[in-house]
Amino acid sequence: MSDGFRKCISKEDANEAFDKYKKQGNILPCQLMPQQMFMQRVHISMTTLQAYDAYAAANACKVCPLREQCEVLGKSEPVGMWGGVSRWFWKNVRRCYEDDWPF
């Protein structure tokens, strides 16, 4: 049962989780999609195609077992979708998979 709070994950724990997942021979949803779908800025003047790509990336993150670990690793990245969180110039953070979408 969840208490509503997200647990804190360190970068070391996140990297360890990815290594363990890879050693088990598993494939993440983002590995089956083009990388550029995750590396775009999410903003109000997106084209329809860009918005569809962003939704597809967010849906892949939504079902990923390592979503929270990916979000931790992406905190220092200026652009891109990391664990379903769109980062745009560090200050505009949107959790795309928690209905805080599109803006």
C-alpha positions as CSV (number, residue, x, y, z in Angstrom):
1,M,0.0,0.0,0.0
2,S,1.4,3.4,-1.0
3,D,1.4,6.3,1.4
4,G,1.3,8.8,-1.4
5,F,5.0,9.8,-1.1
6,R,7.7,8.9,-3.6
7,K,10.8,7.4,-2.1
8,C,14.1,9.1,-2.6
9,I,16.4,7.4,-5.0
10,S,20.1,8.2,-5.3
11,K,21.9,8.3,-8.7
12,E,24.0,5.3,-7.6
13,D,20.9,3.3,-6.8
14,A,19.3,4.3,-10.1
15,N,22.4,3.2,-12.1
16,E,22.5,0.0,-10.1
17,A,18.9,-0.7,-11.0
18,F,19.6,-0.1,-14.7
19,D,22.6,-2.4,-14.6
20,K,20.7,-5.1,-12.9
21,Y,17.8,-4.8,-15.3
22,K,20.2,-5.0,-18.3
23,K,22.0,-8.1,-16.8
24,Q,18.7,-9.9,-16.6
25,G,18.4,-9.4,-20.4
26,N,15.3,-7.2,-20.2
27,I,14.5,-4.4,-22.7
28,L,13.0,-1.1,-21.6
29,P,10.1,0.5,-23.6
30,C,12.3,3.5,-24.5
31,Q,14.8,1.2,-26.2
32,L,12.1,0.2,-28.7
33,M,11.5,3.8,-29.8
34,P,13.5,6.4,-31.7
35,Q,15.7,8.4,-29.3
36,Q,14.6,11.8,-30.8
37,M,11.1,11.2,-29.4
38,F,12.5,11.6,-25.9
39,M,14.9,14.5,-26.8
40,Q,12.6,17.3,-27.8
41,R,11.4,20.3,-25.9
42,V,7.8,20.2,-24.7
43,H,6.3,23.6,-25.1
44,I,3.1,25.3,-26.1
45,S,4.0,25.9,-29.8
46,M,4.7,22.3,-30.7
47,T,3.6,20.9,-34.0
48,T,1.0,18.2,-34.0
49,L,3.6,15.6,-34.9
50,Q,5.9,16.7,-32.1
51,A,3.0,16.5,-29.6
52,Y,2.2,13.0,-30.8
53,D,5.8,12.0,-30.3
54,A,5.8,13.5,-26.8
55,Y,2.6,11.6,-25.9
56,A,4.1,8.4,-27.2
57,A,7.3,8.9,-25.2
58,A,5.3,9.7,-22.1
59,N,3.2,6.6,-22.5
60,A,6.3,4.5,-22.9
61,C,7.6,6.0,-19.6
62,K,4.2,5.3,-17.9
63,V,4.6,1.5,-18.3
64,C,8.4,1.4,-17.6
65,P,9.5,-0.4,-14.5
66,L,12.4,2.0,-14.0
67,R,10.5,5.2,-14.5
68,E,11.5,6.8,-11.1
69,Q,15.2,5.8,-11.5
70,C,15.2,7.4,-15.0
71,E,13.7,10.6,-13.6
72,V,16.5,10.8,-11.0
73,L,19.2,10.3,-13.7
74,G,17.6,13.0,-15.9
75,K,17.5,15.7,-13.2
76,S,20.7,17.2,-14.3
77,E,19.8,17.1,-18.0
78,P,18.5,20.4,-19.5
79,V,16.3,18.9,-22.3
80,G,14.4,15.7,-22.9
81,M,11.9,13.4,-21.3
82,W,13.4,11.3,-18.4
83,G,11.0,8.9,-16.7
84,G,8.0,10.7,-18.2
85,V,9.1,14.1,-17.0
86,S,9.7,16.7,-19.6
87,R,12.6,19.0,-18.7
88,W,12.7,22.4,-20.5
89,F,15.4,24.8,-19.4
90,W,15.6,23.2,-15.9
91,K,12.7,25.2,-14.5
92,N,9.7,23.9,-16.4
93,V,9.2,20.4,-15.1
94,R,6.1,18.5,-16.1
95,R,5.1,15.0,-15.1
96,C,3.6,13.9,-18.3
97,Y,2.4,10.6,-17.0
98,E,0.5,12.0,-14.0
99,D,-2.0,14.1,-15.9
100,D,0.0,17.3,-15.7
101,W,-0.1,17.4,-19.5
102,P,0.3,19.1,-21.8
103,F,0.9,22.3,-19.8
